[in-house]
Amino acid sequence: MDFADKIWVEKYTPKSVDDLCLPEHCSENDEVNELEEKIFLADKRIISQIISEPSKLQHMLFFSEMTGTGKTSTFKMIANLIKTRYKYINASLCDDEKTIKNEIISFSNYNTFKNNNVPKLIILDEIDGANAIAFQDPLRSTINSIAGTSRVGMTCNYIDKVIPALQSRCIKVDFNHSNLKYLNEIKSKMVNRLENICKLENVEYDLEFIKTLVESNYPDFRTALDNAQMISNLCGKLTTNPNGSSKFTYEEVITALEKGDYANARAAHLKLQLNSNIYLVLLRYFEKLSIHPLKKLEIVTIIGNANNFHNECVSKEVNIAYMFAEICKVILEK
């Protein structure tokens, strides 16, 4: 039995361009500003162009500060659709040049697969977590040396942690999905995608409930899909609870924090699946809030510090709880 097929996120990984929750065409991609380095917004036209002319595939860097936006799955889908051999490497585990020599160069130069019309693809996932000096720096010359047979597709959450020399060798594509011009289109595609999955799984669903799942996790479709499967497993359906107790947004958390109500903020957060997106949600909320400038700066600093330690904590929930306590202290200060 393939147990991965039991997980919706794995079972319904994009197989075609139509499965991608991306806008059809971002007009900003047609604009050129000579004073700035060009960054493209992720849209279906870019992906379709790569698939239709794979011989013109370039080294690419997909980035998004939010998780679950489809960076890695899009690269894997491209590789499958252009029928090329690809190698996936978790770059965040790479802290020396051994991977470059034993995995990247070896795969590029000595692998038996060869297609004169389609380059091989090396997917370096989470490149921002790779050691800048020991891995990223020597990788830049390697990218040039393997260009005859292969292309490199990199993903990251924090593009500023990717050295400029690597960035300059790649086409940069923004998967943040934060442009207001395309927000409704992307959310609509996510809702349609989740609705189709429910139909394929024969799960009873309520459209408004699905919209709430998408809205509360946006732009992280992966978490929305994971939550949908868990709720389906627990309740047998995806419908609104008549007593209104099911709530999947950070609204309760934010309302409690704004009042300095630590206990209710913790209680509301514990109802939700642990998700690092909370840092960005709170950052954007408090940045817009009309409070004393010094309080706002202190809260932003608290959120930033908590985010920095998130992946290093023994307990991530304790890390978030500490952040809540610090925010409440600032709010309650006279």
Rosetta blueprint (number, residue, H / E / L):
1 M L
2 D L
3 F H
4 A H
5 D H
6 K H
7 I L
8 W H
9 V H
10 E H
11 K H
12 Y L
13 T L
14 P L
15 K L
16 S L
17 V H
18 D H
19 D H
20 L L
21 C L
22 L L
23 P L
24 E L
25 H L
26 C L
27 S H
28 E H
29 N H
30 D H
31 E L
32 V L
33 N L
34 E L
35 L L
36 E L
37 E L
38 K L
39 I L
40 F E
41 L E
42 A L
43 D L
44 K H
45 R H
46 I H
47 I H
48 S H
49 Q H
50 I H
51 I H
52 S H
53 E L
54 P H
55 S H
56 K H
57 L L
58 Q L
59 H L
60 M E
61 L E
62 F E
63 F E
64 S L
65 E L
66 M L
67 T L
68 G L
69 T L
70 G L
71 K H
72 T H
73 S H
74 T H
75 F H
76 K H
77 M H
78 I H
79 A H
80 N H
81 L H
82 I L
83 K L
84 T L
85 R L
86 Y E
87 K E
88 Y E
89 I E
90 N E
91 A H
92 S H
93 L H
94 C L
95 D L
96 D L
97 E L
98 K H
99 T H
100 I H
101 K H
102 N H
103 E H
104 I H
105 I H
106 S H
107 F H
108 S H
109 N H
110 Y H
111 N L
112 T L
113 F L
114 K L
115 N L
116 N L
117 N L
118 V L
119 P L
120 K E
121 L E
122 I E
123 I E
124 L E
125 D E
126 E L
127 I H
128 D H
129 G H
130 A L
131 N L
132 A H
133 I H
134 A H
135 F H
136 Q H
137 D H
138 P H
139 L H
140 R H
141 S H
142 T H
143 I H
144 N H
145 S H
146 I L
147 A L
148 G L
149 T L
150 S E
151 R E
152 V E
153 G E
154 M E
155 T E
156 C E
157 N L
158 Y L
159 I H
160 D H
161 K H
162 V L
163 I L
164 P H
165 A H
166 L H
167 Q H
168 S L
169 R L
170 C L
171 I E
172 K E
173 V E
174 D E
175 F L
176 N L
177 H L
178 S L
179 N L
180 L H
181 K H
182 Y H
183 L H
184 N H
185 E H
186 I H
187 K H
188 S H
189 K H
190 M H
191 V H
192 N H
193 R H
194 L H
195 E H
196 N H
197 I H
198 C H
199 K H
200 L H
201 E L
202 N L
203 V L
204 E E
205 Y E
206 D L
207 L H
208 E H
209 F H
210 I H
211 K H
212 T H
213 L H
214 V H
215 E H
216 S H
217 N H
218 Y L
219 P L
220 D L
221 F H
222 R H
223 T H
224 A H
225 L H
226 D H
227 N H
228 A H
229 Q H
230 M H
231 I H
232 S H
233 N H
234 L H
235 C H
236 G L
237 K E
238 L E
239 T L
240 T L
241 N L
242 P L
243 N L
244 G L
245 S L
246 S L
247 K L
248 F L
249 T L
250 Y L
251 E H
252 E H
253 V H
254 I H
255 T H
256 A H
257 L H
258 E H
259 K L
260 G L
261 D L
262 Y H
263 A H
264 N H
265 A H
266 R H
267 A H
268 A H
269 H H
270 L H
271 K L
272 L L
273 Q L
274 L L
275 N L
276 S L
277 N H
278 I H
279 Y H
280 L H
281 V H
282 L H
283 L H
284 R H
285 Y H
286 F H
287 E H
288 K H
289 L L
290 S L
291 I L
292 H L
293 P H
294 L H
295 K H
296 K H
297 L H
298 E H
299 I H
300 V H
301 T H
302 I H
303 I H
304 G H
305 N H
306 A H
307 N H
308 N H
309 F H
310 H H
311 N H
312 E H
313 C L
314 V L
315 S L
316 K H
317 E H
318 V H
319 N H
320 I H
321 A H
322 Y H
323 M H
324 F H
325 A H
326 E H
327 I H
328 C H
329 K H
330 V H
331 I H
332 L H
333 E L
334 K L
